[in-house]
Amino acid sequence: MWLGIALGVLLLIALVQCAALVALWRQFRRQHEGLRGAIDRYAQQALHGSTDVPTSMLVTAMGQLERRVAMLDLPPAAAASPSYDLAQQLAREGADVTQLVERCGLSRDEADLIVQMHSATR
């Protein structure tokens, strides 16, 4: 008898969960269709040149994107600075951190690391 009641309760819970999932799915579909429609309308307006966005905002956004893209196009650090090669060679020849900072334009931490890695006395 208790087993039948427990089974009935579990079945009822499963049905309630299914109904809740269906309701959430329908709500999601309505929102998705609404967003999709708004995107389509905006795309059509953009194609026909009738957007509500001022041209100055578009120009500003384009400038920001161009600056970000330019930052991504920077050459790798090793290729951009041949002073690392010179610093490694000087460290092998016994130069100290101060000499690497002055001659190669490195920070003290960079020079210290290169001396640690490439010094002949390590």
N, C-alpha and C positions, 0 to 999 in steps of 0.2 A: 504494500500500500504506500509506504513512504517513498519507495523507489518510483512509483508512478507519479506522485506529487512532484518529486524532485525533477523528474524528466519533463513534466509539464511546465514547470517554472523555467527550466533551461530553454525549452522550446519557445516560450513566451519571450524571454530575454533575447534570443536569437532573432525572433521576428521584429522586435522593437529596434534592435540594432540594424537590421536590414532596412527597415523603414527610414531610420535616421540617415543611413548611408545614401539611400535613393534621394531623399530630400536634399542632402548636401550636394550630391552630384548634380541635381537639377539646378540648384542655386549657382553652382560653379559654371555650368553651361550657360546660364543666363548672363552671368558676369562676363564670361569669356566672349560670348557673342556681342555683348555691348562694347567691350574693349576692341574687339576685332572691327566692329562697325566704325568706331571712332577713328581707329588707325586708317581704315580704308578711306573715310571721309577726308582725313587730314592729308593722306597721300594724293587724293584727287585734287584737293585745293592746292597742294604744292606743285603738282604738275601743271595746273592752270594759272599759277602765280597769284593765287588769291588767299594767302595765309594771313592769319592774324598776328604773326610774329614780325616785329619791326625789322627792317633791313639792318639797322645798326646792331641789333642783338645777334643776327646771323653773322655779320662781319666779325664781331667780337669773338663769337664762338669759333669761327673758322680760324682766326688768328691764334687762339689758344690751342687749337688742335695742331696747327702748323708748328708751333713752338714745341709741343710735346713730341711730335714726330721727329723734329730736328734733333731733339735730345736722344731719341732712340737710335739715330743714325751716327752717333759718335763712334769713332774707331775704338777698338779694344785698348786698354791702358798700356799694355806692353808695346803695341804697334805705334801708339800715339807718342810714346816717350822713349826714344832710344837711349835716354840717360840711364835707364835701368841696366842696359847692357854694359855701359861704361862703369856704372857703380859696381856691378858684379866683378868686372875685370879689376878695378881698383881695389876692391876688398880682397881679391885673391892675391894682389900684390902687396897687401899689408896696410892699406889705407884705413884710418879710423872713422868713427861716426861723423865727427866734425868735418873732416875732409869731404866725405860724401855729401853732406848737407850743403857745403859751400860750392863744390864743383859740379854737382849733378842736380841741385835744386830739389832735393828730396826732403821730406819731413824727418825729424829726428827718429820717429818710430820706424819709418821705412828704411832709413839708413841703418838703424840698429839691427833690424831684421836681416838686411842684406849682409851686414858684417857677420852676424851669427851664422848665416847659411853658407857664405862663400869665403870666409876668412881662412887664410892658410894655416893659422894657429889653432884651429878648432879641434 
